[in-house]
Every structure is written in C-alpha cells, then in structure tokens.
Amino acid sequence: MADSNLSYGDTLRIVNSYGGTLKGGYLGTGGPSTVPGAVSTVGAYTDHNKSTQWRIWPAKRGGQSFGGVVNSGDRIKLKNIIDKDTSDEDSNLLALFSSKRATSSGYPVGTTNIIDDETITPAWYILVSTPNKANDPGLVNGNDIYLVASFDQLAGVLDTNGVGSGGFRYDVTGARLVNRDGGSGSWQVVKS
C-alpha cells in the first residue's frame, strides 16, 4: 500500500473542478436544511473551513475494514466532521434525497442521520477518473473522482449547480448527468 493511498477512517477534503482543477470550491456543510430527513445544507465553499472536512467510511458495517485502502468502485459513506466530532459513523452523512422527482437542477443533497429510509441515500459509489496506467484501483491523494448515489433504479452524481446560497460559492445537487457543466461533477480528494 502506497503512503498516498486513502484508507477507511481517513479525513479528507473534496474539491470541485468546475472551471478547472480545484476551482469549484470545497464540499462542506452549512445551516439547517429544509429537505425532509436532512440535517444540514451542503454546498461548495470558496475556501476550506472547519465544515469542509469529511471522514470516509465503508458503506456497510462489516464490509471493507477500517484502515483498508479505499478503491475505485467502492460504496462509501462520507461523514462531515466539524471540530472534534466523536459521534458515531452513521451521523452527519452526505446524502441524496429522492422522495420527489428530480428537478432540472437534480436531486437535493444534504447531510442526514437517517440510514434506513429508501428515499434517503447516505452512501456513494466512488469512481476514480484520474488516468492510471498501473490499473491500480486504490484511491490516491489528489485523484479526480465522481461520487454516484444509486436508489431504486436511478442514480445521481454529486454536482455543483448554480450560484450558492447561505455562504456557499455553489450549490450542490445530485445531477442526472455526469459532469453536467465544465467539471461540475468532477471532484478531487485532498487528504487532511
């Protein structure tokens, strides 16, 4: 395992590539959300701050082991950690909310503490899009990624979408298109 691989339990920042690599803002949480089942809003901040740190967990308990390498194609949970968060791994999770049909902006995204509602998806497939001639699926610090949440027979891709509100540079949704607009669905992982 290379030192630059990301492992389950690591803390990272996720930076959007809209307008160019690392130019779309840092994924983070904001104020309370009005979406049923959501705890807080999610968007992209211009700069990193205490709400832009995420801990990466396996989507299923007993699945991949804590400390094991995260691989492209794994289903993961991303837990937002503010300050010294000691709550369990099933709280404050990045989630896609599918109780209503997608709008032209996509599906709402926020954080949730609910893991057993079929209209809330608190797990994402992580797909590495950085060229890799060694054919090694391990997630490496600095990799470009897509995050895809699947539900029922549909899916949404984490995407910056529109001018941000509530202090965000851009709002974030679960788009129906991959990389909908000039890097909007492409993200880069940066180990904290």
PyMOL commands that set and color helices and strands:
alter all, ss='L'
color gray80, all
select helices_A, chain A and resi 50-52
alter helices_A, ss='H'
color red, helices_A
select strands_A, chain A and resi 11-16+25-32+40-45+54-58+75-80+93-97+107-112+120-121+124-128+144-151+154-163+170-175+187-191
alter strands_A, ss='S'
color yellow, strands_A
deselect
rebuild
show_as cartoon
